[in-house]
Amino acid sequence: MVGGNLFHYRKNSWPPQEYINRATLQLLDIDGAAPPEHALRRKLNSHASILKEFSITFREAIQMIRLGIRLWHYVREEASHGRKAPIDPFTREHCKPSASQGVPLGGMGSGSISRGFRGEFRQFQILPGTCETSPVMANQFSIFISRDGGKKYSSVLSPGQHEGLGKPSDQGISSWGWNLNGQHSTYHALFPRAWTVYDGEPDPELKISCRQISPFIPHNYRESSLPTSVFVYTLVNTGKERAKVSLCFTWANSIGGTSHLTGNHVNEPFIGDDGVSGVLLHHKTAKDNPPVTYAIAACETQNVSVSVLPCFGLNGESCVTAKDMWGKMVQDGHFDQENFSKGPSMPSSPGDTHCAAVSASTWVEPHGKCTIAFAVSWSSPKVKFCKGESYNRRYTKYYGTSKYAAKDLVHDSLTKYMLWEEEIEKWQNPILKDDKLPEWYKFTLFNELYFLVAGGTVWVDSGLPMEDSVGINSVITNEKKSKRKHVTIVHKSARLVNEDSDASVDVDPSSGGDTALRGSSDEEESSSCGSGDGENSLETSPIKSQKPINDDDVGRFLYLEGVEYIMWCTYDVHFYASFALLELFPKIELSIQSDFAKAVLFEDRRKVRFLAEGNQGIRKVKGAVPHDLGTHDPWYEMNAYNIHDTSRWKDLNPKFVLQVYRDFAATGDLSFGADVWPAVCAAIDYMDQFDRDNDGMIENDGFPDQTYDAWTVHGISAYCGSLWLAALQAAATMAVQLGDHAFAEKCKNKFMKAKVVFEEKLWNGSYFNYDSGSSSNSKSIQADQLAGQWYTAASGLPDLFDDCKIRSALQKIHDFNVMKVQGGRIGAVNGMHPNGKVDETCMQSREVWTGVTYAAAATMIHAGMTEQAFTTAEGIFLAGWSDEGYGYAFQTPEGWTTDGHFRSLIYMRPLAIWAMQWALSSSKTVPKAPMVVAMDRSHVLSDTANSFCNKGGVTKRVKKPWCFGNAIFHCSC
């Protein structure tokens, strides 16, 4: 896809009429069948090139050889216990990544399935932490057309040939009619919907639109959790003869990979209410994973009849083969109605594949139109973590845990999808119709949200775990299943755990039993994924909190750093991505922050070996914000990341303080603020150890002790230092609001000292140096140097620095990191030398990070530099999403090199594009605030603060919602 003429021009609009005949667009302009004015578009016959992965240089390989050896041994050790290492650069998928992705199916947190722009279903993430990338080619929509004049057409509605599924045979799907060229067919993506328009393919006189709809609806915490998608086909007959049109939806009993061959899978037809009929596919998973049931269905109406083939196979040994199924549809255009009464099929044998088909048929009169709706749902009610508990997924709160919930899900999808679309359009239209926004930005803003579905999200009900139930805030569950030792429970109001106590309980009676966890052990943690007894078991907690179900409780939410970096809610990356959740699902964002607040007051003394240095330390240090919530036992075994000891990182604690304050200010939720305040205090206090000369400013320790975990930092750094300044200001302001005036004074004094040191050490007249050391890259221009100022502005706090310094630094980033690399067409490179050459100190300094580029653009918007902001961010669209780019649509990586080679596809950080939208929205109502000048000594909680308290959602668009009347720093508000 990427050629020598890369980015020779910029396209400013992508009107649908450039891809579809105008007459066809007019014919489809009914009931949402026509694609939207703003969308990402591709021809179905576009080449899906193989993506190019990054490689390290010889020098980098020498620098990381010890780390590589240790990591290799660690990956092998985890595999020997049946576990996947969180980071595994040595194992490659059989299916090479290609530029073929499209809008994924389903809501959030119940498993997801991606669908390529050419119609293939792939990237199955039904089980947590697993991603089966290869497409299941038996999962298809096909069309069969018979006209009164005798003409017949039949084709799979996906272009291209394939290698088949399972045993290659002419009895399998290779016998189907793969007749679609795709030259006159187009794909249009505007998450959470997608349109595929077949403009005269395969029948020149039949226009077809397929509209894919998933229930991703901001602020709707019920529908957005549902594992389901709808496909609405609109058929327009432009011919002179009426046409009998049959659409067929086929599905394999598979959760991706080779799971269809494991045996004991059962298919079962059903007839539901309101004309919804189809087939249930009960899938027995391997390795004792929870079972999965699919439902595929169509809706019968006065003009549409539905029939099913409950079971067919992919080889000649099946009673009914894929070839038989195709022949039946070509001949009759439907299946036998008695198939509905066949009952469950015999379980499949190992090596065989059970598939099912649902057909919907209708007559379309000359110049007539008709609509046919299909849906697929999947019910995987239980989430089971390898070393931890089993939980019920969020959707089971409404549909229960029965395997037959899939039937109810598919019914509700087919009867409610029009209501979903109304809500989606209400949400999207104000942005799509804003003429001041660039077109590429409008649809890329929504399309980047794909990660909240396809990023391995897990959303569980906060009720009791499914087995050996205890309260959601309890520490211990099953004694035999756990390997935690010497557990201490500490009430969440305590700032720090008593280090001298190994087994104590400190509970405030008014708390209702809310607890935080402290586990300790002097032994290295067990590697077994199974149950632990005796020496590796834990004492059972004396506290079990039994809370009643709360309808406002949104449960607990996890999402991966990336499908290649399997760690839940990686916090240094969530710092960038969290704007999307705060804007669209603020209750989930507060839930995640609450989980991390509890984690700050938690200590786990089990030994862990850190791979970069080879030393040992404890898994979780009290007062330190964890890097992540874990991998194999989230919430209880945190810090799955073990490259460095992240308790020594300098960015995590300030990022926690900044996110908490931003969320507190934006939502006005005072109870949230009070609940997390002890953790905020602990996080600030913990950082004192890194201020070694008592000048108020923290110092880095000469290793990559922040989110750039391959980029060494010495002394005071622009990145961590600005975060620390911003955190002190945020903590001081929050302290006054919550009445902790002594802590406010402490933070304010630190801030005033640290600010002077920061500017003296790093400001060089035009930007802030990378760090205060004497290395070859200490004077590098870092794209992320104003991370603290970004959050300060996003939270409505006074600027950290003079406006002229902020604008000068941002202009430097724009002129050097952006414009000096391929003319600004690939985003902002992380590091740039003052001489205009890319900083090649390490692989991360020479990379363009997509989320960091969006964050820099957001900072520019806050500073009034909107033109530079959109120029900066547009590079990510051009390189990642456009037809002329590298092919990363719906799989945006962490970053790419200056020649476009990716690292870590489907990554969390690019959600930071929503920080740009946050900046655009807030700048309309929040006036420019002055820099910090003095302390406001008023100590009375104002009535105005209580008046904007709104726990139901974000209130940032209310005029100055974050301007507290008695903030610690003066504000012109």
Stockholm file with secondary structure:
# STOCKHOLM 1.0

chainA/1-973         MVGGNLFHYRKNSWPPQEYINRATLQLLDIDGAAPPEHALRRKLNSHASILKEFSITFREAIQMIRLGIRLWHYVREEASHGRKAPIDPFTREHCKPSASQGVPLGGMGSGSISRGFRGEFRQFQILPGTCETSPVMANQFSIFISRDGGKKYSSVLSPGQHEGLGKPSDQGISSWGWNLNGQHSTYHALFPRAWTVYDGEPDPELKISCRQISPFIPHNYRESSLPTSVFVYTLVNTGKERAKVSLCFTWANSIGGTSHLTGNHVNEPFIGDDGVSGVLLHHKTAKDNPPVTYAIAACETQNVSVSVLPCFGLNGESCVTAKDMWGKMVQDGHFDQENFSKGPSMPSSPGDTHCAAVSASTWVEPHGKCTIAFAVSWSSPKVKFCKGESYNRRYTKYYGTSKYAAKDLVHDSLTKYMLWEEEIEKWQNPILKDDKLPEWYKFTLFNELYFLVAGGTVWVDSGLPMEDSVGINSVITNEKKSKRKHVTIVHKSARLVNEDSDASVDVDPSSGGDTALRGSSDEEESSSCGSGDGENSLETSPIKSQKPINDDDVGRFLYLEGVEYIMWCTYDVHFYASFALLELFPKIELSIQSDFAKAVLFEDRRKVRFLAEGNQGIRKVKGAVPHDLGTHDPWYEMNAYNIHDTSRWKDLNPKFVLQVYRDFAATGDLSFGADVWPAVCAAIDYMDQFDRDNDGMIENDGFPDQTYDAWTVHGISAYCGSLWLAALQAAATMAVQLGDHAFAEKCKNKFMKAKVVFEEKLWNGSYFNYDSGSSSNSKSIQADQLAGQWYTAASGLPDLFDDCKIRSALQKIHDFNVMKVQGGRIGAVNGMHPNGKVDETCMQSREVWTGVTYAAAATMIHAGMTEQAFTTAEGIFLAGWSDEGYGYAFQTPEGWTTDGHFRSLIYMRPLAIWAMQWALSSSKTVPKAPMVVAMDRSHVLSDTANSFCNKGGVTKRVKKPWCFGNAIFHCSC
#=GR chainA/1-973 SS CCCTTTTSSCCCCCCGGGTSCHHHHHHTCSTTCSCCSSCEEEETTCCCCBCCBCCCCHHHHHHTHHHHHHHHHHHHHHHHTTCCCSBCSSCCCSSCCBSCCCCCBSCSSBCEEEECTTSCEEEEECSTTCCBCSCCTTCEEEEEEEETTSCEEEEESSCSCCCCSSSCCTTTGGGSCCCCCCTTEEEEEETTEEEEEEESSSSTTEEEEEEEECCCCTTCTTGGGCCEEEEEEEEEECSSSCEEEEEEEEEESCSSTTGGGSSCCEEEEEECGGGEEEEEEEECCSTTCCCEEEEEEEECCSSCEEEEEEEEBSSTTSSSBHHHHHHHHHHHSSCCGGGGGSCSCCCCCTTCCCEEEEEEEEEECTTCEEEEEEEEEEECCEEECTTSCEEEBTTHHHHCSCTTHHHHHHHHHHHHHHHHHHHHHHHHHHHHTCTTSCHHHHHHHHHGGGHHHHSCCEEECSSCCSSSCCCTTCSCCCTTTCCCCSEEEEETTCSSCCTTCSSCEECCGGGTTCEEEEECCSSBCCCCSSCCCGGGCCCCCSCCCCCCCCTTCCCEEECBSBSSBCCBTCHHHHHHHHHHHHHHCHHHHHHHHHHHHHHHTCCEEEEEECTTTCCEEEEECTTSCCSCSCSSSTTTSCCCCCSSCGGGCSSHHHHHHHHHHHHHHHHCCHHHHHHHHHHHHHHHHHGGGGCTTSSSCCCEESSCCSSSTTSCCEESBHHHHHHHHHHHHHHHHHHHHHTCHHHHHHHHHHHHHHHHHHHHHHBCSSSBCSBSSCSTTTTCEETTTTHHHHHHHHTTCCCSSCHHHHHHHHHHIIIIIITTTGGGTSCCBSEECTTSCBCCSSTTTTSEEHHHHHHHHHHHHHTTCHHHHHHHHHHHIIIIISTTSCSCTTSCCSEECTTCCEESSSBSGGGGHHHHHHHHHHTTTSCCCCCCCCBCCCCSCCHHHHHTCCTTSCCTTSSSTTCCTTCSBCCCC
#=GC SS_cons         CCCTTTTSSCCCCCCGGGTSCHHHHHHTCSTTCSCCSSCEEEETTCCCCBCCBCCCCHHHHHHTHHHHHHHHHHHHHHHHTTCCCSBCSSCCCSSCCBSCCCCCBSCSSBCEEEECTTSCEEEEECSTTCCBCSCCTTCEEEEEEEETTSCEEEEESSCSCCCCSSSCCTTTGGGSCCCCCCTTEEEEEETTEEEEEEESSSSTTEEEEEEEECCCCTTCTTGGGCCEEEEEEEEEECSSSCEEEEEEEEEESCSSTTGGGSSCCEEEEEECGGGEEEEEEEECCSTTCCCEEEEEEEECCSSCEEEEEEEEBSSTTSSSBHHHHHHHHHHHSSCCGGGGGSCSCCCCCTTCCCEEEEEEEEEECTTCEEEEEEEEEEECCEEECTTSCEEEBTTHHHHCSCTTHHHHHHHHHHHHHHHHHHHHHHHHHHHHTCTTSCHHHHHHHHHGGGHHHHSCCEEECSSCCSSSCCCTTCSCCCTTTCCCCSEEEEETTCSSCCTTCSSCEECCGGGTTCEEEEECCSSBCCCCSSCCCGGGCCCCCSCCCCCCCCTTCCCEEECBSBSSBCCBTCHHHHHHHHHHHHHHCHHHHHHHHHHHHHHHTCCEEEEEECTTTCCEEEEECTTSCCSCSCSSSTTTSCCCCCSSCGGGCSSHHHHHHHHHHHHHHHHCCHHHHHHHHHHHHHHHHHGGGGCTTSSSCCCEESSCCSSSTTSCCEESBHHHHHHHHHHHHHHHHHHHHHTCHHHHHHHHHHHHHHHHHHHHHHBCSSSBCSBSSCSTTTTCEETTTTHHHHHHHHTTCCCSSCHHHHHHHHHHIIIIIITTTGGGTSCCBSEECTTSCBCCSSTTTTSEEHHHHHHHHHHHHHTTCHHHHHHHHHHHIIIIISTTSCSCTTSCCSEECTTCCEESSSBSGGGGHHHHHHHHHHTTTSCCCCCCCCBCCCCSCCHHHHHTCCTTSCCTTSSSTTCCTTCSBCCCC
//
